[in-house]
């Protein structure tokens, strides 16, 4: 017999806490998150637009960068709309299906982004280590296969933790101490003892995250050492070529490490963990286009050529010069 306070999962609801420590400043929170969200959308859509428009950017590196931009757009639209409803309208209720769909998309996008970052590192490795054979190795067919495989595998493997969570019974109270449906937080609300599930998931996540990080760092070390022994003067140039991707990689993986470790050990307050989670899933999608654009000459050149405001700026500069 079911416990009196247990409900059928199909009609069950969860209650999102939002950001409790900052609820008194909800208008400022909304404005800040809105600006970040608009920055994410504009920045990543601009990258997609410029790569589509400029034939010089029709290369494997920018093809993979477009996939990263798409993932940033997906994760932002997965989290932000409900977050706005929680902060501005105080609409904290999220349905069982809506919560698990959001949780699945967060897991899937994270897994896919992990694979895309590895592919981008491999692309840079081949470009620098085997420049004469680059276009033979990294051809259009391989690019499509790698990206389809990354998206497919990323969304497929996320079914495993999702199914594990769905098989659990949730009998209340169903208060999620977060502003979105985070996997460990939701699973911890189950009526059963979920210590083994959380610990197993933590170990797997740590292995995937840190093995991926190690592979990327080792590949870049091999690049720098190889270039140094062949021609020390080109060592800095090689590092500069890889540094943009390396900055994104280190920020992404170290942030994930921090949030998983602090949640499992319980050495961080709920408010701090919420803020860190928001940084990972909102500021990272904002930083990616900024980092890749500011340190990329091709993107800058494409922006000057195809963006209306840069054209207007150049026209006004020419008029002033003639005057």
Secondary structure by P-SEA (a helix, b strand, c coil): cccccccccccbbbbbbcccccccaaaaaaaaaaaaaaaaaaaaaaaaaaaacccccccaaaaaaaaaaaaaaaaaaaccaaaaaacccccccccaaaaaaaaaaaaaaaaaaaaaaaaaaaaaaaaacccccccccccaaaaaaaaaaaaaaaaaaaaaaaaaaaacccccccccccccccaaaaaaaccccaaaaaaaaaaaaaaaaaaaaaaaaaaaaaaaaaaaaacccaaaaaaaaaaaaaaaaaaaaaaaaaaaaaaaaccccaaaaaaaaaaaacaaaaaaaaaaaaacaaaaaaaacccaaaaaaaaaaaaaaac
